[in-house]
Amino acid sequence: MVGTVVITGASRGLGLASATHLYQQGWRVVAAVRTVEAGLERLRTATGAPDGDPRLVGVRLDLRDRASVAAAADAILDAVGAPEVLVHNAGIAVAGCAEELPAEVWQDMFATHLFGPVALTNALLPSMREARRGRIVVVSSLISIRGFPGASPYSAAKSALERWAEALASEISPLGLGVTVLVTGTFDTEIITDAIDDYRDFDGPYAVQNQCIDRRGRSAIRFASPPERFARGLSRALRATGPYVRRPVGADARLTLIARRLLPDGVLHQVVRLAMGLPRAGSIPEPSTTIR
Ligand SMILES: NC(=O)c1ccc[n+]([C@@H]2O[C@H](COP(=O)([O-])OP(=O)(O)OC[C@H]3O[C@@H](n4cnc5c(N)ncnc54)[C@H](OP(=O)(O)O)[C@@H]3O)[C@@H](O)[C@H]2O)c1
């Protein structure tokens, strides 16, 4: 099937690779991005699309801003009407243990990963319901399968996104619409690099945990897959038309899903502790109590 796909965060990373791949497969792509001209320029370079190509449409979207989400939905409906597919791909990550993170981080995380996507979906659903077809795709993460140390707001926001998507699937499938959740493994984009906001204090009470997580994180990055592989996974996933589809993209996501299914919670806690190289319970002597 090809039709019109809206992809949020299509300016770089997995969104850019996916928009490029789907365009090359014949889809009309609406790139919902924070900076339209720069985003479209990158997409034109990646796809070879000419200026003014009607199969490549740019729409401004900042998921943290309610007015921007509403304006983006209007612009999408004006430009292409009801899309066949809406991919909630845009995302952010931060580094730091839960106690180290300011409240604004939690607000931004949930605005970007949950409140913005919910508002954009609600604004587009009337036209999709009227068309009696359409699919909402959410790009989740292996880090949402359980809470991961050093990534608590991200884990929490992606888990919330998945629970919303599950509930939505039950509500909209009787109307002919569907939902796909992609549990995404590790791919080589900026979100897994030092480019993200960093709140870690390497001298504070979480110094040991931050060092362990940093060390293991850096070695995991070496095995990250190219974004084009994710794009092919998304494209394959779009062929599944069931009312609710949830599947891993990437071998590490597949393995983590299997571990979640097989292992009791206490054992999984220990597996994650060992995987991240974290010390045993109670083994850090006299931690400082100061958070800077
Ligand atoms: N890469 C991985 O290993 C991995 C693993 C699991 C899940 N994921 C998920 O995959 C998705 C794509 O991430 P990525 O790896 O491609 O990261 P990325 O290279 O950092 O790209 C993130 C994208 O999200 C956009 N974005 C961020 N905040 C936004 C906002 N408030 N409004 C609109 N757009 C916003 C960015 O736009 P700007 O260019 O304007 O900043 C950018 O296009 C995310 O949902 C991420 O959580 C990635």
The ligand as a MOL file (V3000), in Angstrom:
LIG
                    3D

  0  0  0     0  0            999 V3000
M  V30 BEGIN CTAB
M  V30 COUNTS 48 52 0 0 0
M  V30 BEGIN ATOM
M  V30 1 N 18.0300 6.1480 17.7360 0
M  V30 2 C 17.6970 5.2160 18.6080 0
M  V30 3 O 18.5290 4.3880 19.0320 0
M  V30 4 C 16.2730 5.1190 19.0950 0
M  V30 5 C 15.9200 4.0100 19.8870 0
M  V30 6 C 14.6030 3.8770 20.3200 0
M  V30 7 C 13.6610 4.8310 19.9760 0
M  V30 8 N 14.0340 5.9220 19.2380 0 CHG=1
M  V30 9 C 13.0000 6.9100 18.9300 0
M  V30 10 O 13.0430 7.2030 17.5580 0
M  V30 11 C 12.4990 8.5020 17.3410 0
M  V30 12 C 13.4280 9.2830 16.4350 0
M  V30 13 O 14.6320 9.5460 17.1350 0
M  V30 14 P 16.0510 9.6320 16.4100 0
M  V30 15 O 16.8400 8.4780 16.8590 0
M  V30 16 O 15.8670 9.8750 14.9680 0 CHG=-1
M  V30 17 O 16.6260 10.9360 17.1360 0
M  V30 18 P 17.1760 12.3300 16.5510 0
M  V30 19 O 18.1250 12.0820 15.4460 0
M  V30 20 O 17.6250 13.0810 17.7380 0
M  V30 21 O 15.8790 13.0140 15.9150 0
M  V30 22 C 14.8370 13.5000 16.7370 0
M  V30 23 C 13.8210 14.1910 15.8660 0
M  V30 24 O 12.7330 14.6430 16.7020 0
M  V30 25 C 12.4930 16.0170 16.4180 0
M  V30 26 N 11.9610 16.7140 17.5750 0
M  V30 27 C 12.4750 16.7870 18.8350 0
M  V30 28 N 11.6970 17.5580 19.6180 0
M  V30 29 C 10.6610 17.9690 18.8490 0
M  V30 30 C 9.5320 18.7930 19.0830 0
M  V30 31 N 9.3140 19.3810 20.2770 0
M  V30 32 N 8.6620 19.0030 18.0790 0
M  V30 33 C 8.8650 18.4440 16.8520 0
M  V30 34 N 9.9330 17.6810 16.5570 0
M  V30 35 C 10.8160 17.4470 17.5470 0
M  V30 36 C 13.8620 16.5730 16.0200 0
M  V30 37 O 13.6850 17.7860 15.3240 0
M  V30 38 P 14.8220 18.9630 15.2680 0
M  V30 39 O 15.7360 18.5970 14.1340 0
M  V30 40 O 14.0380 20.1940 15.0390 0
M  V30 41 O 15.5140 18.9560 16.6120 0
M  V30 42 C 14.3710 15.4300 15.1610 0
M  V30 43 O 13.8230 15.4900 13.8700 0
M  V30 44 C 12.3300 9.1170 18.7370 0
M  V30 45 O 10.9790 9.0110 19.1350 0
M  V30 46 C 13.1970 8.2410 19.6110 0
M  V30 47 O 12.7690 8.2350 20.9340 0
M  V30 48 C 15.3200 6.0780 18.7920 0
M  V30 END ATOM
M  V30 BEGIN BOND
M  V30 1 1 1 2
M  V30 2 2 2 3
M  V30 3 1 2 4
M  V30 4 1 4 5
M  V30 5 2 4 48
M  V30 6 2 5 6
M  V30 7 1 6 7
M  V30 8 2 7 8
M  V30 9 1 8 9
M  V30 10 1 8 48
M  V30 11 1 9 10
M  V30 12 1 9 46
M  V30 13 1 10 11
M  V30 14 1 11 12
M  V30 15 1 11 44
M  V30 16 1 12 13
M  V30 17 1 13 14
M  V30 18 2 14 15
M  V30 19 1 14 16
M  V30 20 1 14 17
M  V30 21 1 17 18
M  V30 22 2 18 19
M  V30 23 1 18 20
M  V30 24 1 18 21
M  V30 25 1 21 22
M  V30 26 1 22 23
M  V30 27 1 23 24
M  V30 28 1 23 42
M  V30 29 1 24 25
M  V30 30 1 25 26
M  V30 31 1 25 36
M  V30 32 1 26 27
M  V30 33 1 26 35
M  V30 34 2 27 28
M  V30 35 1 28 29
M  V30 36 1 29 30
M  V30 37 2 29 35
M  V30 38 1 30 31
M  V30 39 2 30 32
M  V30 40 1 32 33
M  V30 41 2 33 34
M  V30 42 1 34 35
M  V30 43 1 36 37
M  V30 44 1 36 42
M  V30 45 1 37 38
M  V30 46 2 38 39
M  V30 47 1 38 40
M  V30 48 1 38 41
M  V30 49 1 42 43
M  V30 50 1 44 45
M  V30 51 1 44 46
M  V30 52 1 46 47
M  V30 END BOND
M  V30 END CTAB
M  END
